[in-house]
Amino acid sequence: MIYLLALIGLVTLAVLFWKAFGPTPTTAARGGGRGGGAVGPDDDPEFLWRVDRENHRRHSDRPGSDSPTDPDA
């Protein structure tokens, strides 16, 4: 029984050391080198800027849209 507990303890320590000091994932596997991981479209400032620009362009193309009022306000 003591050997089984020692084996479980060694496996636990091995896993903890592997997580602490093991190999780290490369930037390519984490999302293209942007830092902390993959960035979704709703977190990407460039994507949000393009969407906002497109919304303004569509709004200004509508006839009678001279006033900058917000319909949701």
mmCIF file of the N, C-alpha and C atoms, coordinates in Angstrom:
data_MODEL
# 
_entry.id   MODEL 
# 
loop_
_atom_site.group_PDB 
_atom_site.id 
_atom_site.type_symbol 
_atom_site.label_atom_id 
_atom_site.label_alt_id 
_atom_site.label_comp_id 
_atom_site.label_asym_id 
_atom_site.label_entity_id 
_atom_site.label_seq_id 
_atom_site.pdbx_PDB_ins_code 
_atom_site.Cartn_x 
_atom_site.Cartn_y 
_atom_site.Cartn_z 
_atom_site.occupancy 
_atom_site.B_iso_or_equiv 
_atom_site.pdbx_formal_charge 
_atom_site.auth_seq_id 
_atom_site.auth_comp_id 
_atom_site.auth_asym_id 
_atom_site.auth_atom_id 
_atom_site.pdbx_PDB_model_num 
ATOM 1   N N  . MET A 1 1  ? 0.819   -1.183 0.000   1.00 0.00 ? 1  MET A N  1 
ATOM 2   C CA . MET A 1 1  ? 0.000   0.000  0.000   1.00 0.00 ? 1  MET A CA 1 
ATOM 3   C C  . MET A 1 1  ? 0.872   1.260  0.000   1.00 0.00 ? 1  MET A C  1 
ATOM 4   N N  . ILE A 1 2  ? 1.945   1.237  0.744   1.00 0.00 ? 2  ILE A N  1 
ATOM 5   C CA . ILE A 1 2  ? 2.824   2.395  0.815   1.00 0.00 ? 2  ILE A CA 1 
ATOM 6   C C  . ILE A 1 2  ? 3.489   2.664  -0.540  1.00 0.00 ? 2  ILE A C  1 
ATOM 7   N N  . TYR A 1 3  ? 3.756   1.586  -1.294  1.00 0.00 ? 3  TYR A N  1 
ATOM 8   C CA . TYR A 1 3  ? 4.358   1.757  -2.618  1.00 0.00 ? 3  TYR A CA 1 
ATOM 9   C C  . TYR A 1 3  ? 3.379   2.409  -3.589  1.00 0.00 ? 3  TYR A C  1 
ATOM 10  N N  . LEU A 1 4  ? 2.113   2.078  -3.450  1.00 0.00 ? 4  LEU A N  1 
ATOM 11  C CA . LEU A 1 4  ? 1.098   2.682  -4.310  1.00 0.00 ? 4  LEU A CA 1 
ATOM 12  C C  . LEU A 1 4  ? 0.974   4.181  -4.019  1.00 0.00 ? 4  LEU A C  1 
ATOM 13  N N  . LEU A 1 5  ? 0.962   4.551  -2.753  1.00 0.00 ? 5  LEU A N  1 
ATOM 14  C CA . LEU A 1 5  ? 0.908   5.970  -2.403  1.00 0.00 ? 5  LEU A CA 1 
ATOM 15  C C  . LEU A 1 5  ? 2.162   6.717  -2.866  1.00 0.00 ? 5  LEU A C  1 
ATOM 16  N N  . ALA A 1 6  ? 3.317   6.086  -2.765  1.00 0.00 ? 6  ALA A N  1 
ATOM 17  C CA . ALA A 1 6  ? 4.559   6.703  -3.234  1.00 0.00 ? 6  ALA A CA 1 
ATOM 18  C C  . ALA A 1 6  ? 4.523   6.890  -4.752  1.00 0.00 ? 6  ALA A C  1 
ATOM 19  N N  . LEU A 1 7  ? 3.992   5.916  -5.457  1.00 0.00 ? 7  LEU A N  1 
ATOM 20  C CA . LEU A 1 7  ? 3.879   6.020  -6.914  1.00 0.00 ? 7  LEU A CA 1 
ATOM 21  C C  . LEU A 1 7  ? 2.933   7.151  -7.306  1.00 0.00 ? 7  LEU A C  1 
ATOM 22  N N  . ILE A 1 8  ? 1.808   7.264  -6.618  1.00 0.00 ? 8  ILE A N  1 
ATOM 23  C CA . ILE A 1 8  ? 0.863   8.348  -6.902  1.00 0.00 ? 8  ILE A CA 1 
ATOM 24  C C  . ILE A 1 8  ? 1.507   9.699  -6.618  1.00 0.00 ? 8  ILE A C  1 
ATOM 25  N N  . GLY A 1 9  ? 2.265   9.797  -5.536  1.00 0.00 ? 9  GLY A N  1 
ATOM 26  C CA . GLY A 1 9  ? 2.960   11.035 -5.216  1.00 0.00 ? 9  GLY A CA 1 
ATOM 27  C C  . GLY A 1 9  ? 3.996   11.403 -6.260  1.00 0.00 ? 9  GLY A C  1 
ATOM 28  N N  . LEU A 1 10 ? 4.750   10.409 -6.738  1.00 0.00 ? 10 LEU A N  1 
ATOM 29  C CA . LEU A 1 10 ? 5.761   10.678 -7.768  1.00 0.00 ? 10 LEU A CA 1 
ATOM 30  C C  . LEU A 1 10 ? 5.122   11.119 -9.080  1.00 0.00 ? 10 LEU A C  1 
ATOM 31  N N  . VAL A 1 11 ? 4.026   10.490 -9.437  1.00 0.00 ? 11 VAL A N  1 
ATOM 32  C CA . VAL A 1 11 ? 3.340   10.875 -10.673 1.00 0.00 ? 11 VAL A CA 1 
ATOM 33  C C  . VAL A 1 11 ? 2.803   12.297 -10.539 1.00 0.00 ? 11 VAL A C  1 
ATOM 34  N N  . THR A 1 12 ? 2.259   12.614 -9.382  1.00 0.00 ? 12 THR A N  1 
ATOM 35  C CA . THR A 1 12 ? 1.749   13.963 -9.148  1.00 0.00 ? 12 THR A CA 1 
ATOM 36  C C  . THR A 1 12 ? 2.869   14.996 -9.240  1.00 0.00 ? 12 THR A C  1 
ATOM 37  N N  . LEU A 1 13 ? 3.989   14.704 -8.611  1.00 0.00 ? 13 LEU A N  1 
ATOM 38  C CA . LEU A 1 13 ? 5.129   15.627 -8.695  1.00 0.00 ? 13 LEU A CA 1 
ATOM 39  C C  . LEU A 1 13 ? 5.643   15.761 -10.122 1.00 0.00 ? 13 LEU A C  1 
ATOM 40  N N  . ALA A 1 14 ? 5.683   14.662 -10.845 1.00 0.00 ? 14 ALA A N  1 
ATOM 41  C CA . ALA A 1 14 ? 6.148   14.704 -12.231 1.00 0.00 ? 14 ALA A CA 1 
ATOM 42  C C  . ALA A 1 14 ? 5.240   15.599 -13.080 1.00 0.00 ? 14 ALA A C  1 
ATOM 43  N N  . VAL A 1 15 ? 3.935   15.466 -12.882 1.00 0.00 ? 15 VAL A N  1 
ATOM 44  C CA . VAL A 1 15 ? 2.995   16.289 -13.656 1.00 0.00 ? 15 VAL A CA 1 
ATOM 45  C C  . VAL A 1 15 ? 3.154   17.760 -13.285 1.00 0.00 ? 15 VAL A C  1 
ATOM 46  N N  . LEU A 1 16 ? 3.291   18.048 -11.993 1.00 0.00 ? 16 LEU A N  1 
ATOM 47  C CA . LEU A 1 16 ? 3.460   19.440 -11.573 1.00 0.00 ? 16 LEU A CA 1 
ATOM 48  C C  . LEU A 1 16 ? 4.752   20.048 -12.118 1.00 0.00 ? 16 LEU A C  1 
ATOM 49  N N  . PHE A 1 17 ? 5.834   19.296 -12.076 1.00 0.00 ? 17 PHE A N  1 
ATOM 50  C CA . PHE A 1 17 ? 7.094   19.802 -12.634 1.00 0.00 ? 17 PHE A CA 1 
ATOM 51  C C  . PHE A 1 17 ? 7.003   19.962 -14.146 1.00 0.00 ? 17 PHE A C  1 
ATOM 52  N N  . TRP A 1 18 ? 6.298   19.074 -14.810 1.00 0.00 ? 18 TRP A N  1 
ATOM 53  C CA . TRP A 1 18 ? 6.137   19.179 -16.262 1.00 0.00 ? 18 TRP A CA 1 
ATOM 54  C C  . TRP A 1 18 ? 5.356   20.457 -16.605 1.00 0.00 ? 18 TRP A C  1 
ATOM 55  N N  . LYS A 1 19 ? 4.301   20.727 -15.854 1.00 0.00 ? 19 LYS A N  1 
ATOM 56  C CA . LYS A 1 19 ? 3.510   21.939 -16.107 1.00 0.00 ? 19 LYS A CA 1 
ATOM 57  C C  . LYS A 1 19 ? 4.315   23.199 -15.794 1.00 0.00 ? 19 LYS A C  1 
ATOM 58  N N  . ALA A 1 20 ? 5.136   23.138 -14.753 1.00 0.00 ? 20 ALA A N  1 
ATOM 59  C CA . ALA A 1 20 ? 5.885   24.324 -14.351 1.00 0.00 ? 20 ALA A CA 1 
ATOM 60  C C  . ALA A 1 20 ? 7.094   24.584 -15.242 1.00 0.00 ? 20 ALA A C  1 
ATOM 61  N N  . PHE A 1 21 ? 7.814   23.542 -15.595 1.00 0.00 ? 21 PHE A N  1 
ATOM 62  C CA . PHE A 1 21 ? 9.087   23.726 -16.291 1.00 0.00 ? 21 PHE A CA 1 
ATOM 63  C C  . PHE A 1 21 ? 9.143   23.061 -17.654 1.00 0.00 ? 21 PHE A C  1 
ATOM 64  N N  . GLY A 1 22 ? 8.045   22.541 -18.127 1.00 0.00 ? 22 GLY A N  1 
ATOM 65  C CA . GLY A 1 22 ? 8.023   21.828 -19.395 1.00 0.00 ? 22 GLY A CA 1 
ATOM 66  C C  . GLY A 1 22 ? 8.076   22.762 -20.587 1.00 0.00 ? 22 GLY A C  1 
ATOM 67  N N  . PRO A 1 23 ? 8.006   22.210 -21.776 1.00 0.00 ? 23 PRO A N  1 
ATOM 68  C CA . PRO A 1 23 ? 8.067   23.046 -22.983 1.00 0.00 ? 23 PRO A CA 1 
ATOM 69  C C  . PRO A 1 23 ? 6.834   23.933 -23.089 1.00 0.00 ? 23 PRO A C  1 
ATOM 70  N N  . THR A 1 24 ? 7.048   25.134 -23.647 1.00 0.00 ? 24 THR A N  1 
ATOM 71  C CA . THR A 1 24 ? 5.945   26.073 -23.836 1.00 0.00 ? 24 THR A CA 1 
ATOM 72  C C  . THR A 1 24 ? 5.493   25.999 -25.282 1.00 0.00 ? 24 THR A C  1 
ATOM 73  N N  . PRO A 1 25 ? 4.226   26.267 -25.548 1.00 0.00 ? 25 PRO A N  1 
ATOM 74  C CA . PRO A 1 25 ? 3.752   26.254 -26.927 1.00 0.00 ? 25 PRO A CA 1 
ATOM 75  C C  . PRO A 1 25 ? 4.369   27.397 -27.727 1.00 0.00 ? 25 PRO A C  1 
ATOM 76  N N  . THR A 1 26 ? 4.535   27.180 -29.011 1.00 0.00 ? 26 THR A N  1 
ATOM 77  C CA . THR A 1 26 ? 5.100   28.219 -29.874 1.00 0.00 ? 26 THR A CA 1 
ATOM 78  C C  . THR A 1 26 ? 4.050   29.262 -30.186 1.00 0.00 ? 26 THR A C  1 
ATOM 79  N N  . THR A 1 27 ? 4.486   30.406 -30.669 1.00 0.00 ? 27 THR A N  1 
ATOM 80  C CA . THR A 1 27 ? 3.538   31.476 -30.982 1.00 0.00 ? 27 THR A CA 1 
ATOM 81  C C  . THR A 1 27 ? 2.652   31.100 -32.162 1.00 0.00 ? 27 THR A C  1 
ATOM 82  N N  . ALA A 1 28 ? 3.137   30.282 -33.077 1.00 0.00 ? 28 ALA A N  1 
ATOM 83  C CA . ALA A 1 28 ? 2.314   29.876 -34.219 1.00 0.00 ? 28 ALA A CA 1 
ATOM 84  C C  . ALA A 1 28 ? 1.147   29.017 -33.763 1.00 0.00 ? 28 ALA A C  1 
ATOM 85  N N  . ALA A 1 29 ? 1.360   28.214 -32.755 1.00 0.00 ? 29 ALA A N  1 
ATOM 86  C CA . ALA A 1 29 ? 0.285   27.357 -32.267 1.00 0.00 ? 29 ALA A CA 1 
ATOM 87  C C  . ALA A 1 29 ? -0.710  28.125 -31.408 1.00 0.00 ? 29 ALA A C  1 
ATOM 88  N N  . ARG A 1 30 ? -0.323  29.303 -30.914 1.00 0.00 ? 30 ARG A N  1 
ATOM 89  C CA . ARG A 1 30 ? -1.208  30.065 -30.041 1.00 0.00 ? 30 ARG A CA 1 
ATOM 90  C C  . ARG A 1 30 ? -1.999  31.124 -30.776 1.00 0.00 ? 30 ARG A C  1 
ATOM 91  N N  . GLY A 1 31 ? -1.799  31.327 -32.029 1.00 0.00 ? 31 GLY A N  1 
ATOM 92  C CA . GLY A 1 31 ? -2.631  32.299 -32.721 1.00 0.00 ? 31 GLY A CA 1 
ATOM 93  C C  . GLY A 1 31 ? -1.888  33.332 -33.533 1.00 0.00 ? 31 GLY A C  1 
ATOM 94  N N  . GLY A 1 32 ? -0.710  33.042 -33.988 1.00 0.00 ? 32 GLY A N  1 
ATOM 95  C CA . GLY A 1 32 ? -0.063  33.909 -34.940 1.00 0.00 ? 32 GLY A CA 1 
ATOM 96  C C  . GLY A 1 32 ? 0.828   34.980 -34.374 1.00 0.00 ? 32 GLY A C  1 
ATOM 97  N N  . GLY A 1 33 ? 1.295   34.853 -33.176 1.00 0.00 ? 33 GLY A N  1 
ATOM 98  C CA . GLY A 1 33 ? 2.275   35.786 -32.664 1.00 0.00 ? 33 GLY A CA 1 
ATOM 99  C C  . GLY A 1 33 ? 1.727   37.074 -32.106 1.00 0.00 ? 33 GLY A C  1 
ATOM 100 N N  . ARG A 1 34 ? 0.478   37.139 -31.764 1.00 0.00 ? 34 ARG A N  1 
ATOM 101 C CA . ARG A 1 34 ? -0.087  38.350 -31.188 1.00 0.00 ? 34 ARG A CA 1 
ATOM 102 C C  . ARG A 1 34 ? 0.122   38.424 -29.697 1.00 0.00 ? 34 ARG A C  1 
ATOM 103 N N  . GLY A 1 35 ? 0.803   37.491 -29.113 1.00 0.00 ? 35 GLY A N  1 
ATOM 104 C CA . GLY A 1 35 ? 1.044   37.573 -27.683 1.00 0.00 ? 35 GLY A CA 1 
ATOM 105 C C  . GLY A 1 35 ? 0.391   36.431 -26.934 1.00 0.00 ? 35 GLY A C  1 
ATOM 106 N N  . GLY A 1 36 ? -0.625  36.747 -26.142 1.00 0.00 ? 36 GLY A N  1 
ATOM 107 C CA . GLY A 1 36 ? -1.173  35.807 -25.190 1.00 0.00 ? 36 GLY A CA 1 
ATOM 108 C C  . GLY A 1 36 ? -2.102  34.757 -25.739 1.00 0.00 ? 36 GLY A C  1 
ATOM 109 N N  . GLY A 1 37 ? -2.286  34.641 -27.001 1.00 0.00 ? 37 GLY A N  1 
ATOM 110 C CA . GLY A 1 37 ? -3.153  33.596 -27.512 1.00 0.00 ? 37 GLY A CA 1 
ATOM 111 C C  . GLY A 1 37 ? -3.944  34.074 -28.715 1.00 0.00 ? 37 GLY A C  1 
ATOM 112 N N  . ALA A 1 38 ? -4.885  33.266 -29.110 1.00 0.00 ? 38 ALA A N  1 
ATOM 113 C CA . ALA A 1 38 ? -5.707  33.592 -30.261 1.00 0.00 ? 38 ALA A CA 1 
ATOM 114 C C  . ALA A 1 38 ? -6.608  34.776 -29.930 1.00 0.00 ? 38 ALA A C  1 
ATOM 115 N N  . VAL A 1 39 ? -6.787  35.653 -30.903 1.00 0.00 ? 39 VAL A N  1 
ATOM 116 C CA . VAL A 1 39 ? -7.617  36.833 -30.719 1.00 0.00 ? 39 VAL A CA 1 
ATOM 117 C C  . VAL A 1 39 ? -8.862  36.659 -31.570 1.00 0.00 ? 39 VAL A C  1 
ATOM 118 N N  . GLY A 1 40 ? -10.011 36.729 -30.939 1.00 0.00 ? 40 GLY A N  1 
ATOM 119 C CA . GLY A 1 40 ? -11.269 36.632 -31.671 1.00 0.00 ? 40 GLY A CA 1 
ATOM 120 C C  . GLY A 1 40 ? -11.563 37.931 -32.390 1.00 0.00 ? 40 GLY A C  1 
ATOM 121 N N  . PRO A 1 41 ? -12.463 37.890 -33.360 1.00 0.00 ? 41 PRO A N  1 
ATOM 122 C CA . PRO A 1 41 ? -12.753 39.109 -34.118 1.00 0.00 ? 41 PRO A CA 1 
ATOM 123 C C  . PRO A 1 41 ? -13.315 40.227 -33.246 1.00 0.00 ? 41 PRO A C  1 
ATOM 124 N N  . ASP A 1 42 ? -14.024 39.892 -32.177 1.00 0.00 ? 42 ASP A N  1 
ATOM 125 C CA . ASP A 1 42 ? -14.580 40.940 -31.341 1.00 0.00 ? 42 ASP A CA 1 
ATOM 126 C C  . ASP A 1 42 ? -13.537 41.568 -30.422 1.00 0.00 ? 42 ASP A C  1 
ATOM 127 N N  . ASP A 1 43 ? -12.322 41.023 -30.385 1.00 0.00 ? 43 ASP A N  1 
ATOM 128 C CA . ASP A 1 43 ? -11.229 41.602 -29.602 1.00 0.00 ? 43 ASP A CA 1 
ATOM 129 C C  . ASP A 1 43 ? -10.168 42.251 -30.474 1.00 0.00 ? 43 ASP A C  1 
ATOM 130 N N  . ASP A 1 44 ? -10.322 42.170 -31.771 1.00 0.00 ? 44 ASP A N  1 
ATOM 131 C CA . ASP A 1 44 ? -9.325  42.688 -32.699 1.00 0.00 ? 44 ASP A CA 1 
ATOM 132 C C  . ASP A 1 44 ? -9.663  44.140 -33.043 1.00 0.00 ? 44 ASP A C  1 
ATOM 133 N N  . PRO A 1 45 ? -8.824  45.098 -32.645 1.00 0.00 ? 45 PRO A N  1 
ATOM 134 C CA . PRO A 1 45 ? -9.144  46.504 -32.902 1.00 0.00 ? 45 PRO A CA 1 
ATOM 135 C C  . PRO A 1 45 ? -9.243  46.843 -34.381 1.00 0.00 ? 45 PRO A C  1 
ATOM 136 N N  . GLU A 1 46 ? -8.440  46.216 -35.213 1.00 0.00 ? 46 GLU A N  1 
ATOM 137 C CA . GLU A 1 46 ? -8.511  46.501 -36.650 1.00 0.00 ? 46 GLU A CA 1 
ATOM 138 C C  . GLU A 1 46 ? -9.848  46.043 -37.232 1.00 0.00 ? 46 GLU A C  1 
ATOM 139 N N  . PHE A 1 47 ? -10.306 44.861 -36.821 1.00 0.00 ? 47 PHE A N  1 
ATOM 140 C CA . PHE A 1 47 ? -11.588 44.361 -37.294 1.00 0.00 ? 47 PHE A CA 1 
ATOM 141 C C  . PHE A 1 47 ? -12.722 45.279 -36.844 1.00 0.00 ? 47 PHE A C  1 
ATOM 142 N N  . LEU A 1 48 ? -12.696 45.682 -35.585 1.00 0.00 ? 48 LEU A N  1 
ATOM 143 C CA . LEU A 1 48 ? -13.744 46.568 -35.084 1.00 0.00 ? 48 LEU A CA 1 
ATOM 144 C C  . LEU A 1 48 ? -13.727 47.911 -35.807 1.00 0.00 ? 48 LEU A C  1 
ATOM 145 N N  . TRP A 1 49 ? -12.543 48.404 -36.127 1.00 0.00 ? 49 TRP A N  1 
ATOM 146 C CA . TRP A 1 49 ? -12.440 49.662 -36.850 1.00 0.00 ? 49 TRP A CA 1 
ATOM 147 C C  . TRP A 1 49 ? -13.035 49.528 -38.246 1.00 0.00 ? 49 TRP A C  1 
ATOM 148 N N  . ARG A 1 50 ? -12.747 48.403 -38.933 1.00 0.00 ? 50 ARG A N  1 
ATOM 149 C CA . ARG A 1 50 ? -13.301 48.191 -40.279 1.00 0.00 ? 50 ARG A CA 1 
ATOM 150 C C  . ARG A 1 50 ? -14.818 48.066 -40.236 1.00 0.00 ? 50 ARG A C  1 
ATOM 151 N N  . VAL A 1 51 ? -15.342 47.363 -39.233 1.00 0.00 ? 51 VAL A N  1 
ATOM 152 C CA . VAL A 1 51 ? -16.796 47.222 -39.114 1.00 0.00 ? 51 VAL A CA 1 
ATOM 153 C C  . VAL A 1 51 ? -17.436 48.576 -38.851 1.00 0.00 ? 51 VAL A C  1 
ATOM 154 N N  . ASP A 1 52 ? -16.842 49.372 -37.974 1.00 0.00 ? 52 ASP A N  1 
ATOM 155 C CA . ASP A 1 52 ? -17.380 50.693 -37.679 1.00 0.00 ? 52 ASP A CA 1 
ATOM 156 C C  . ASP A 1 52 ? -17.345 51.587 -38.913 1.00 0.00 ? 52 ASP A C  1 
ATOM 157 N N  . ARG A 1 53 ? -16.258 51.532 -39.656 1.00 0.00 ? 53 ARG A N  1 
ATOM 158 C CA . ARG A 1 53 ? -16.135 52.333 -40.879 1.00 0.00 ? 53 ARG A CA 1 
ATOM 159 C C  . ARG A 1 53 ? -17.193 51.921 -41.899 1.00 0.00 ? 53 ARG A C  1 
ATOM 160 N N  . GLU A 1 54 ? -17.413 50.613 -42.037 1.00 0.00 ? 54 GLU A N  1 
ATOM 161 C CA . GLU A 1 54 ? -18.413 50.121 -42.985 1.00 0.00 ? 54 GLU A CA 1 
ATOM 162 C C  . GLU A 1 54 ? -19.822 50.541 -42.550 1.00 0.00 ? 54 GLU A C  1 
ATOM 163 N N  . ASN A 1 55 ? -20.089 50.505 -41.248 1.00 0.00 ? 55 ASN A N  1 
ATOM 164 C CA . ASN A 1 55 ? -21.402 50.945 -40.759 1.00 0.00 ? 55 ASN A CA 1 
ATOM 165 C C  . ASN A 1 55 ? -21.619 52.427 -41.033 1.00 0.00 ? 55 ASN A C  1 
ATOM 166 N N  . HIS A 1 56 ? -20.603 53.239 -40.832 1.00 0.00 ? 56 HIS A N  1 
ATOM 167 C CA . HIS A 1 56 ? -20.732 54.666 -41.120 1.00 0.00 ? 56 HIS A CA 1 
ATOM 168 C C  . HIS A 1 56 ? -20.929 54.904 -42.614 1.00 0.00 ? 56 HIS A C  1 
ATOM 169 N N  . ARG A 1 57 ? -20.241 54.127 -43.422 1.00 0.00 ? 57 ARG A N  1 
ATOM 170 C CA . ARG A 1 57 ? -20.368 54.275 -44.872 1.00 0.00 ? 57 ARG A CA 1 
ATOM 171 C C  . ARG A 1 57 ? -21.785 53.910 -45.320 1.00 0.00 ? 57 ARG A C  1 
ATOM 172 N N  . ARG A 1 58 ? -22.321 52.815 -44.783 1.00 0.00 ? 58 ARG A N  1 
ATOM 173 C CA . ARG A 1 58 ? -23.690 52.413 -45.144 1.00 0.00 ? 58 ARG A CA 1 
ATOM 174 C C  . ARG A 1 58 ? -24.704 53.450 -44.666 1.00 0.00 ? 58 ARG A C  1 
ATOM 175 N N  . HIS A 1 59 ? -24.485 53.974 -43.473 1.00 0.00 ? 59 HIS A N  1 
ATOM 176 C CA . HIS A 1 59 ? -25.418 54.954 -42.926 1.00 0.00 ? 59 HIS A CA 1 
ATOM 177 C C  . HIS A 1 59 ? -25.404 56.246 -43.749 1.00 0.00 ? 59 HIS A C  1 
ATOM 178 N N  . SER A 1 60 ? -24.236 56.656 -44.204 1.00 0.00 ? 60 SER A N  1 
ATOM 179 C CA . SER A 1 60 ? -24.145 57.894 -44.976 1.00 0.00 ? 60 SER A CA 1 
ATOM 180 C C  . SER A 1 60 ? -24.648 57.701 -46.404 1.00 0.00 ? 60 SER A C  1 
ATOM 181 N N  . ASP A 1 61 ? -24.722 56.472 -46.906 1.00 0.00 ? 61 ASP A N  1 
ATOM 182 C CA . ASP A 1 61 ? -25.216 56.222 -48.264 1.00 0.00 ? 61 ASP A CA 1 
ATOM 183 C C  . ASP A 1 61 ? -26.736 56.232 -48.334 1.00 0.00 ? 61 ASP A C  1 
ATOM 184 N N  . ARG A 1 62 ? -27.430 56.124 -47.197 1.00 0.00 ? 62 ARG A N  1 
ATOM 185 C CA . ARG A 1 62 ? -28.884 56.119 -47.205 1.00 0.00 ? 62 ARG A CA 1 
ATOM 186 C C  . ARG A 1 62 ? -29.419 57.509 -47.525 1.00 0.00 ? 62 ARG A C  1 
ATOM 187 N N  . PRO A 1 63 ? -30.481 57.575 -48.315 1.00 0.00 ? 63 PRO A N  1 
ATOM 188 C CA . PRO A 1 63 ? -31.064 58.892 -48.596 1.00 0.00 ? 63 PRO A CA 1 
ATOM 189 C C  . PRO A 1 63 ? -31.738 59.467 -47.341 1.00 0.00 ? 63 PRO A C  1 
ATOM 190 N N  . GLY A 1 64 ? -31.567 60.758 -47.119 1.00 0.00 ? 64 GLY A N  1 
ATOM 191 C CA . GLY A 1 64 ? -32.176 61.426 -45.992 1.00 0.00 ? 64 GLY A CA 1 
ATOM 192 C C  . GLY A 1 64 ? -31.458 61.178 -44.684 1.00 0.00 ? 64 GLY A C  1 
ATOM 193 N N  . SER A 1 65 ? -30.200 60.814 -44.744 1.00 0.00 ? 65 SER A N  1 
ATOM 194 C CA . SER A 1 65 ? -29.467 60.536 -43.507 1.00 0.00 ? 65 SER A CA 1 
ATOM 195 C C  . SER A 1 65 ? -28.464 61.654 -43.245 1.00 0.00 ? 65 SER A C  1 
ATOM 196 N N  . ASP A 1 66 ? -28.936 62.900 -43.306 1.00 0.00 ? 66 ASP A N  1 
ATOM 197 C CA . ASP A 1 66 ? -28.055 64.027 -43.084 1.00 0.00 ? 66 ASP A CA 1 
ATOM 198 C C  . ASP A 1 66 ? -27.775 64.258 -41.600 1.00 0.00 ? 66 ASP A C  1 
ATOM 199 N N  . SER A 1 67 ? -28.730 63.908 -40.737 1.00 0.00 ? 67 SER A N  1 
ATOM 200 C CA . SER A 1 67 ? -28.522 64.157 -39.311 1.00 0.00 ? 67 SER A CA 1 
ATOM 201 C C  . SER A 1 67 ? -27.817 62.954 -38.668 1.00 0.00 ? 67 SER A C  1 
ATOM 202 N N  . PRO A 1 68 ? -26.866 63.230 -37.773 1.00 0.00 ? 68 PRO A N  1 
ATOM 203 C CA . PRO A 1 68 ? -26.117 62.146 -37.135 1.00 0.00 ? 68 PRO A CA 1 
ATOM 204 C C  . PRO A 1 68 ? -26.808 61.600 -35.881 1.00 0.00 ? 68 PRO A C  1 
ATOM 205 N N  . THR A 1 69 ? -28.137 61.508 -35.891 1.00 0.00 ? 69 THR A N  1 
ATOM 206 C CA . THR A 1 69 ? -28.835 61.014 -34.699 1.00 0.00 ? 69 THR A CA 1 
ATOM 207 C C  . THR A 1 69 ? -28.759 59.509 -34.632 1.00 0.00 ? 69 THR A C  1 
ATOM 208 N N  . ASP A 1 70 ? -28.756 59.025 -33.421 1.00 0.00 ? 70 ASP A N  1 
ATOM 209 C CA . ASP A 1 70 ? -28.690 57.589 -33.182 1.00 0.00 ? 70 ASP A CA 1 
ATOM 210 C C  . ASP A 1 70 ? -30.106 57.073 -32.971 1.00 0.00 ? 70 ASP A C  1 
ATOM 211 N N  . PRO A 1 71 ? -30.603 56.127 -33.771 1.00 0.00 ? 71 PRO A N  1 
ATOM 212 C CA . PRO A 1 71 ? -31.975 55.643 -33.613 1.00 0.00 ? 71 PRO A CA 1 
ATOM 213 C C  . PRO A 1 71 ? -32.178 54.859 -32.327 1.00 0.00 ? 71 PRO A C  1 
ATOM 214 N N  . ASP A 1 72 ? -31.083 54.357 -31.711 1.00 0.00 ? 72 ASP A N  1 
ATOM 215 C CA . ASP A 1 72 ? -31.225 53.576 -30.491 1.00 0.00 ? 72 ASP A CA 1 
ATOM 216 C C  . ASP A 1 72 ? -31.308 54.454 -29.253 1.00 0.00 ? 72 ASP A C  1 
ATOM 217 N N  . ALA A 1 73 ? -30.971 55.726 -29.373 1.00 0.00 ? 73 ALA A N  1 
ATOM 218 C CA . ALA A 1 73 ? -30.932 56.601 -28.181 1.00 0.00 ? 73 ALA A CA 1 
ATOM 219 C C  . ALA A 1 73 ? -32.304 57.046 -27.765 1.00 0.00 ? 73 ALA A C  1 
# 
